[in-house]
């Protein structure tokens, strides 16, 4: 559960009802297999680790919501501007994320095209600066290691990621799943 005291951004008003797209069923003839859906979502995490949005099958209109706030495309006031989900990953802005693991896929709903993932993003805080794809240097401001415990729900349609809803909670560095 995301809590205001453990994360810098949270809008619980946007977390009260599931988005209608999550309730829609996918026509039986258009449903990818469980293995295909897990592979599609796995490429998302590979894209984060590699700083490469081109390897992720995003729909051109993909939306990502994090703790009730839309982060891709973001707002003009965000550091990533109105970039698409794939373009955000390709900026290499997430270079400070050393690993996304373990990647657990406990729920795959083929009928609705949904994949639920539980994972952890580890940041050991040894990377003090890094270079973005456009050549700019980013200084990492956090000096202590931390981990984000993340629960994400993905909507897959036509073999592409249409929507991502994430709950992010700061956890002790190196925390692992209890299950």
N, C-alpha and C positions, 0 to 999 in steps of 0.2 A: 504494500500500500504506500503510495506517495504521501508525504506529509509536508506541510509548509515549513516545519522547523528543520527538515533535512534536505530540502531542495530549494534552489533559488527561484524557481518558477513553478507555479501550479495554479490551475483554474478548475476547481472542482465543479463549478457550475456546468462546465462542458463535459463532465464525466457521468452525468445522471442517466442518460438514455443511450442505448446503442445506436450508432448511425444506421440509417435504413439499408445502406449497401451491405452491412454485415448480416442482415436478415434475408437478403435475396438469395434464391437458389440458382445454381448454375445448371443449365440444361444438361441432361445425362450425357448426350453425345459430345458435349464440350468440356466435360470434367477431366482434368488431369488425374493421374493416379496419385496415391499418397506419396510414393517415392518421388515423383516429379514435383509435387508441391514442396516437399522438404528440400529438394535440390534447388528450386527457385529461391526459396527463402535463405538457404545456405549461401547462395551467391551474394545476397545482400550483406551478410556478415563478412564474407570474403572481400567485398568491395570496400567495406569500412576499414578492414585491416590493411588492404593494399592501396587505399586512396584512389580507387578506380571505379567510378560509377558506370563505366561502359560495359563491365562484365555482368551487371545486374539487369535482369529483364523488367525494367520499370515501364509501366504505361506512361505515355506522355503527360497524362493528367494526374499522375500519382500524387497523393497528399499524405503527409506524415504529421500526426498529432502526438505531442509529447506532454504528458501530464496535463492534458486538456488544452494545450496551446499549439497552434499550427506552426510547425518549424520548417516544413518544405511543401510547396514553396514558402519561403519565409516572407516577412514584411520588409519593406524598404528600409526600415530602421534596424533590422538585424544585420549582423556581420556578413551573412550569406545572401542578403538581399532577397530578391524574388527568384533565386535559382531553383531549378527543378531538383528532385531528389537525386537523380544521377549526377547532375552538374555539381551539386554540393559535395558529394563524395569525391569527385574528380579534382576538387580544389586542393585536396590533401589536408583539409582543415582538421581532420580527425587523426592525424599522424600520432598524436600523443596517446592514443588508445593502443596499448601494446598487444592485447589479446582480447578475443571475444570467445569465452569458453567457461564452462562446458556449454555447448549448444544443445539444449534439450527441447524436443518437439513432442510434448506429452499429448497434444490434441491436434488432430488433423480432421477437419470436417469436409470431406470431398463434396457433399451435397451443396454446401454453401460456399465452397472455395476458401475456407478459413484454415489458417495455421497459427497455433499459439506456441510461442517460444519463451522459455525461461533461460536466461543467461546472465553472465557477468562481464562487464567491461573493466579491465584492470589498467591502472595508470600508476606506474612505479615512481613517477616524479623525478626520474633521472634525466629525462629529456627536457632541457631548459629552453631550447629554441629549435625551430625547424622551418624549412622552406616550403612555401606553398607552390602549387603548380605554376602560378604567374610570376614566381621569383621573389615575392615578398617574404620577409622573415617574420615569424610569429614567436613572441616570447611567452613561455608558459609561466603563468603567475602563481600557480599552486606549487608549494614547496614540499608538501607532505604527500606520501602515496595515498591513493584512495581507490575504491572500487564502486562501480555503479551496478546495483542489482536491477536487472531489467526484465520486465514482462512485456511482450509485444504480441499483438494480434495482426496478422496479415490477411488481406483479401486478395485472392488470386483469381484473375479472370482472363480468359484468352491467353493463358500462359505467361501473364505479366502481373507484377505487383501493382494493384490499383490503390490500395490504402494501407497505412500502417498506423496503429494506435499503440503507443508505448506508455508504460508507467515506469518511472525511473526513481530509484531510491538510493541515496548514498549509503554505503556500507563500509565496514572496516576493510582495509587493503588485504587482498588475497582471500576474501570470504568465498566460501564454496556453498553449494546448495546443501540443504539438510535432507534432501530426498534423493 
